[in-house]
């Protein structure tokens, strides 16, 4: 996982990120691999760290990045 040790988020932002993660993972066909969940989470963390707070945008960014990333 990427290093997010310097990231700091408010409880509200954490809730937004959780919503985005849950929605993104739920949209994938089963079974969902842990590598896909990790990739989605990293994208959401990175995008939120850059200032994005819209859960739909966080979800969309994570799913788009998952589509273009190399397959395991």
HELIX and SHEET records of a PDB file:
HELIX    1   1 UNK A   11  UNK A   26  1                                  16    
HELIX    2   2 UNK A   34  UNK A   49  1                                  16    
HELIX    3   3 UNK A   55  UNK A   68  1                                  14    
END                                                                             
